[in-house]
C-alpha cells in the first residue's frame, strides 16, 4: 500500500491500513505497528506491570491482530479493538507470571533426583537450570492436570482430599495425576521422576 494514500495520518488512514491488512497486505501491518506501537506497549505494560515482558507480549498482540483482522467488521473501531487485544494479552501474561511465581514458591528447594556431574559451580548451574525446567514444565501443564499435581506432590494432599476440594471423583483425580506425570516425564526427559 502506498504511503501517498495515507497523507492525512489520522484515523481514516488507520482504517485504510486495517482493511489492507485484512486483505493480507503485510506492509499495512508494518505501518500500523509503527503508528500504534508506542501506545500498545503502554497498554501492555499497564496490564502486566512487567517491562521485561512487554516486547514478547507485543509480538503476540500484533500476530493476533494480523490473524484476526478479517473479523473486525468496522475498521473505525480499530483502536478499541487493538486496545482490547493488548490489554487482554497483558493480563494473560501477568497471570502466567503469577502462576510461575506461585509454583516456584511451592517447589522451594525441590530439585530433580539426578545429580549432575562436574565441579560444584557447574553442578549448581545445572541444578538451577533443571529446577527452572521443572517449574516451567509444571506451569505449562493444562489446569486440569496442574491443579491436582500441585496439591498431591507439593502440598502432599491425599487423592480423597483433592477429590473433595475439586468436587471430582477419586478415579478422575487419579487419572489426571497419571496424565500429569506422563506429560512431565515427556517434557523433562529421563532421569527426572515427577
N, C-alpha and C positions, 0 to 999 in steps of 0.2 A: 504494500500500500504506500503510495507516495505521500511524503510529508506535506506537499502542496495543498492537499485536501484538508489538512489539519491546521491551517493558518490561524484560526481563532483561538486554539489551545484550550478551550473550555470544555464543558460537559458534552456539548454537541460532538466535539472531536472524540471524546471518550466513547460516546455512543457509536460513532463510525468504527472506531477501533474494536469495540466489543463485537459488533456484527461481523467485522472482518475476521476476528479471532474465531468466532463461531463457525465460520466457513473454513477454518483450518489454516489461516494465514499467520505463520509464526512471527513475521515482522510486526504484526499488530500486537501480539503478546509482548514482545520485547519493548515496544513503545509504551504499552500500558504499565509494564513493570517500571520503566524509567519514570513515568509520570506519577505513579501511585505508590511506588516502593517505600518512600520515606514514611508516609502515614501508615502504611500496612505494618511496617516494622514497629512503629509506635503502638499500634493496637495489639500486636502480638506480645510486646514487652509488658504492656499494661495487664494483659490477661494472664501471662505466665510468670512475670516477675523475675525472669532469668535471662540476663543479657546474653549468656553463652548459648542459649537455645534458640535465639531469635532467627539467626540465619538459616538453620535447619528447618525450623517451622515455616519460615517464609517460603522456602523452596517447596514445601508440601502445599502451601496455600496456592502458589502460582500453578503448580501441577494440577491441583484440583480445579482451579479456575479454567485452565486450558481444557481439561477433560469435560467439565460441566457447562462450558459457555453456551452450548446449544440449548440447555434447559432454561436459560434466562430469557423469559418471554419479552420483557420490556427493558431495552438497553438503557433507558433513563433511570432504572433502579440499580444500575451497575455498582455505584459506590456503596449503597446499603447492603447489597448482595455480597460484595467483596469484604465489607466490614464484618458481616456475619461469618463468612468463611474464616477470616483471620482471627476473630475473637474465639470462635469455637476451636480452632486449631491450637491457639494459645492455651485455652482452658484444658484441652486434652493433654497437651504437653506438661502442664503443671500437675495434672492428675497422675500421669505416668511417673513424673519425678517424685511426687509424694509417695507413691506406691513403692518405688525402688528404695527410697529412704527408709520407709517403714520396714521393708524386708531386710535391709541391711542391719537395722536395729534389732530385729528379731533373730537374725542369723548370728549376730555378735561375733564371737570368735570361731564360728564353725569353719572348718577347712576340709577339703577333700581328704579321704583316708590315705591316699597315695602320697608318700613323702618324696619330693623331688630331690634328685642328686645334685651335687655341686657344692660350692662354698656357701657359707652362711648367708652372705649377701645375695647370691644367686637364688638360694632356696627361698629367702624371704620375698624376693621379687616374684618367683614362680608361684609361691603360696598366695600372695596378694592377687596375682592375675587369675589363679584358679578360683579364688574366693569371689572375685568380680564376675567371672564367667558363671559361677553357680548362682549368684544373685540375679544376674541378667536372665539366666535360664528359668529360674523360678518366677521372676517378674513377667516373663513372656508367656507363661502358661495361661491358657484361657481361664477366666474367672471361675468357671465351674470346677476346674481342677485345682487351681491355685488356692482357693479358699480351704477346701478340705486338707490339702497338703500342708499348708502353713499351720492349721490347727493341730494336725496329727504330729508332724515332725518338729515343729518349732515351739508349739505351745503344749505339746505332749497330751493332747486330749484323746480320749478313747473314741472308738468308732461310734459308740452309742451317744456320747456327748456331742459329737459332731452332727450326728443324725438329728438329734433333738434341736440343736441350735439352728440348723439349716432347714429343719422341717422336711427331712428326707428319710426314706427307709434306710436301714443299716446296709442292705445289699447295694444300694445306689452309692453310698459313701465308699464302700469297699471297691466298687467298680471304678469310681472316679479317682481313687488313690492309686489303683493299679495303672490306670491310663496316665496319670500324672507322672508316676515313676518311670513308665516306659518312655514318655516324651523327654523326661530329664536325662535318662540314660542315652537316648539318641542324641540329644543336644550336647551333652558333656563328654560322651565317649567312654571308652573303657577306663577302669581304674577309679572311677567315682561311683559310689553307691548311694543313691538318694534314699 
